[in-house]
């Protein structure tokens, strides 16, 4: 649906190991990248795929089976048919009569769960962040391209069950499909285990992505970001002083300092005082190691 602590079922180690070793962004590990150590055990009562479903998986050749996908990421599914359904696109159903359901209902569920889990994660991770910024952060983290990127990080494309035409058309790396399948995977994890399992699975991904989002936001609006830093330190709001300008009237270049408590934190230049102030704030953030 493109838009905008585990209880024994998911191992945090499996996901973080994969994040550590994964190098590529195209949905496949870089050459020579070791597979993360899996801690996948089949507890009593684990629901396996039927023999017919296993045969279909084998006939697909290089498509990663749901079991292998789960093992690679350290996911422990009691009902593997839930995972299989989460990986199944409707184009696959059109060509395989033995497949009973696609992932669209799980996608719907996962979309709602992600909104809640990401919101709760942000609330606890950034206790001083105001509501408006939390809302913008959540939107950025559940945006189609971001969820597709999560899918690429975990190698989701290799396990997606697609029709031949969809696969040949590049569906395994299409952002909309990766996003939808990632949402369906979240829905399946929730149904098979708990909201805590979802949180454990996605937290390492959110930790990395949120820092990137914050860095991008700081670059886009450095004055606000620098003011937030100053306030978080208990300082007064930054103020900007124009040091001077050079050049003819129609093409002046302004130089501006940004100060906090009388100390210069950054100096910037620009074709207007506003642009120079923005440049000064960005320089200040760089000096502080915040971007």
N, C-alpha and C positions, 0 to 999 in steps of 0.2 A: 504494500500500500504506500506507494511513493508519496511523500509529502514534505512538506516543508523540507560470605560465609556459607557455604554449601552444607546440606544435610546428608552428605555421603554420596551424592549423585554426580557431582562435578568436582574435579580437582583443580584448584586454583593454580597449582604447579604446572599442570599441563598447558593451560592457556598462557601463563607468563613465560614458560619456556619457549613456546612457539613464537611469542612476540619477540623474545630475545634473539632467536636464531633466524627469524624470517627477514629476508633482505629485499625481496622484490615487491613490486606493487601491481603486478599483473595477475595475481591470483595463484602463482606457483613459487615455491621456494627457489632461491638462487642456487646455481650449480654448486654442488658440494655442501649445501646446507644440511646439517644433521637433523634428523627427525627428533622432535622433543621426546624425552622419556615419557612413555605413557604409564599410567597407573590404573589401567582399565581392568577391572575384574567383573566377571559375570556372576552376580549374586543369585541365590536360589530364586526361581520363579521368573527369571529374565525372559521376556517374550521375544523370541527370535523371529526373523522373517520366515515366511513359509518356504518350502522347497521350490515352489513355482517362482516366487519372488527372487530367491537366490539364483535360480537359473537365468532369469531375465538379467540380473545384475552381471552375471558371468558373461552373458552374450553381449553386453555393452562394451566389452573390451577394456578400454582405459578409464572408464568412469569409476571413480572410487565408490565402493559400497558404503551404505550407511554404517555398517559395523566398523569398517576400517576408518571412516571419517571420525566416528566417535572415539575409537581407540587413539587416533592421532592427537586429538584434542583433550584426551583424558575425560571424556564425557561418559557417564554411566547411566544408560537408559534401561529402565525396567521393562519398558514397552518399546522395542525398536521400531515397531510399525509407526509410532508417532514421529520418530525421526525420519523414517522413509517418506512419510506423507509430507513432512515439512520440506523435503528436498525435491518434491515432485511438482513440476510445472504442468499446467493444463495441456500443453502441447504433447507431453508424454502420454497422457491418458488417451489422446486421439489415436495413438499408434500401439497402445498396449492395453488390451481389454482386461487383462488380469489385474491391472492397477485400478483400485476402487475409488480413490479420491485424490484430488490435487491439494495444493497447499493454501488455497485462498482463504479458507476459514481460519486456519492457524495464523495466517498473515494478519487478518483482522484482529485476532486476539493479541498477537505479539505487538502490534502497533500500539494498542492501549496499554499494555504492560510496560513497554519501553517508555512511554510518556511518564508513567508513575515512577518507575525505577530510576530513570535519569533525573527526574525532578527531585526525588528523595536523596539521591546521591549528591547532587549539586547543593542541596540545602545543608547537608552535613559536611560536605567537603569545603564549602566557602561560607562559613558562618557570618561573615561581615558583609557579604554581597547583597545589595538591595534587590528588591523584588523584580524591578524592571530588567536588571542585568541578568538575574537568574533565568528569567523568561527568554531573553535573547540567547543565553548560553544553551538552554535546553533545545531551543529551535535549531541552533547550529549543530547540536550533537545528534539530533534525530532527523536531520535533513537527508534527503535521498542520497546525495553524493557521499555524505559522511557514513551512512549505514552501508553503502556499497563499498566504501573503503574498508570498513570493518570486515566485510565479506571477503575482500581480497586478502587482507592480512591473515585470516584464518584459512585461506585456500578453499573457500566455499564453492567456487566455480567448478572445481574438479569433481565434486560430489553431487552437483545438481542433476536431476533426472529430467532431461529435455527431449522433445521430439527431434528427429534427425534434422529437419529443416531449421528449427530454432538453433540447434547446436552449430550447424554449418554456417549459419548467419552471424555467428559470434555471440550467441546468447550467454555463454559462460562468463563473459566479461562485460556484459551490458549492465550499466549501473542500475537501471530500473529493476531488472530481474534479480540482481544481487541484493538490492535493498529489500525487495519483496521476500526473497528466500531467507534473508537474515531475520526479518521480522517473524516469519513462520518458524524458524529455528527457536527464537525466543519463546514463542507460544508453546512449542513442543516441550521445551525444557520446563516451563511453568507447569504444564499439565502432568508431566511425568514426575515432577519433584515438588518445587515450591518457589515462591518469590525470592527466597534467600538464595536458591540455586541460580536463579537468573542474575541476581546481584553479584554473586561470586564470579560468574562467567564473564560478565560485561565490565566489571570494575577495572581490570587492567587496561582494557581498551579505552575506557573513559578517562583514565588517569593521563594517558598520553595525549589523547585527542583534546581534552580540555585545556591543556597547556598550550597546544597549538592554536586553539581558538582564541585564547586570551592574548597570545602574542600577536595574532592577526588583528584583533580588535585594538590593541595598543598602537599598532602601526597605523591603523585607519583613523583613530581618534586619540593621538598622543597627549593632547592637553587634558582631556578627561582622565586618562589613565595616570598621568603624572599627578594630577590633583588628588585622585583616590589614594595614590601612594603616600602623598604628603599628609593627608588626613589620617591614614592608617598609622602613621608614625607620631601622631599627636601634634603635627606642625600646623601653622597657618596655611591658608591657600596660597599657591604660587602666584607671583605677580611678574609681569613682563615689562621690560624697559627697553625702549628703542635706543640703541647706541648711536645710530647714524644711518646714512644712506649714501650711495655713490651712483653716478651715472646721470644722464640727462632726464628731464622731467617725464618724458614719454617712456623711459626704460630704466627706472630706478631699481636698485637692489638695496633692500633694507637689511639691517643687522639688528637682532633682538636677543637680549639675555633673559633667561628665566631664573628667578630668584625665590628662595624659600628661607625665611628668617634672616634675610640679608646676605645669604650666600648664593653665589652664582652656581647653578647646577648644569646649565647648558646654554650654548649660543647657537643661533641659527640665522640663515639668510633666506631671502625670498623676494619675489617681485612685488609683494605687498607686506604690510606689517602683520597681517593675519597669517600669511604663509610663512613668514619668518618666525613668528611665535610658535607655530606648529612644528617647524623644523627644530627650534630650540627645545621644545618639550620632548621631541623624539630623541634628540641628542642626550638629554638628561636621563631618559629611560635607558638608553644604551650605556651610559656611564654607570648606572646603577645595576646593570646586568639584567634588566627586566625585559628586554627584547633582544 
